[in-house]
Amino acid sequence: MKKENNLKPFQKGQDSRRNLDGRPIGSRNRSTILRELLDQGDNEYLLHKAQLEKALNGDINSYKTILDNVYGKQPQESDLTDKKDSITIISVGYKEKNCD
């Protein structure tokens, strides 16, 4: 049997595994910082160019990402069969984009 000390919950405010002070005021998310970096100069263009170069060099994931972003993600069908009924579920990832 385990020791009884291990079975008792932490006292309120005494859990050393948690950050009880929370996130510091004024701190930003990683996504916000990355978005700001992409908005500076030609960074977004360079990122897309690097993605395209990876795809042209044979990186399948880069190729798939580019096609999904340009033409939209293809719907995927799933067939769930039961003893009594058959259900077909179609899940759609993205809306189709117009390429003008």
N, C-alpha and C positions, 0 to 999 in steps of 0.2 A: 504494500500500500504506500502511496505517496505521502510525503511529509505534509502535515496539516498547514504549515506556514505557506506552502505553495498553493493551497486551495482557497486562501482568503483573498478577497478583492483588495485593490489599492484603496487607500484612504483618499477622500475627495481632494483633488489638487496635488496629489503626491505621485502620480504616474510619471516615472522618469523617462518613459519611452515616447512621450508626447511633447509637442511644442505648445505649451500652455499660453504663451504670449501671442501666438498666431503669426501671420505674415506681417512683416514690417510695413508701416504706412508709406505709401508712395512707391513700393516695389512693383515691377511690371512682370507680366507673363512672358514666357519665352516666345510665344507666338507674336505678341506685340512687338518685342524687340526685333524678331526676324522680319516682320512686316515693315518696320521702320528702316531696316538695313536694305531691304529690297527696293524701297521707294527712293533711295539715294542713287542718283545717276543712272548708269546703265546696268546695274546689278541684276535686275530682273531679266533683261535681254541676255546677259551673259549666262545666267542660270538656264534659261531655255535653250540657248545655243549648246551648252555642255550636255544637256539632256538629249538633244538631237544627235550630237556627235556620239554619245554612248549607244544610242539606238542604231546608228549607222554602222557602228563597229561590232554589232551583234548582240548587244545586251537586250534580252527578251523583255525584261521588266520595264526598261526604259521605253521600248517600242510600244508595249501595251499601255503604259501610262500616257504616252503621246496620243495614241489612237482614242483612248477613253476620253481625253480632254478635248480633242478636236471633234470627234463624231458622236460622242456620248457613249455611255456604257450599254452594252447589249443586254436585253432582258434575258433572264435565266428562268427556265421552267423547271418545276419540281413536281413529281408525281407521287402523291402519298396515297397508297392503296390500303384499303381496309378490307376486312372480310365481307362487309356489306356494301360499302360505297367506295367510289373512287373520287379523289379530289385532286384538281390540278391547280397549283399555285404559281402565279407569275410574279416575280419580284423585279422591279425596275430600279436601277441604280441612279441614273442621271437622266435629265431631260435632253432631248436631242438638240444640238446646237446648229444654227444656220451658218454655213460657211459661205459668206458673201465676199 
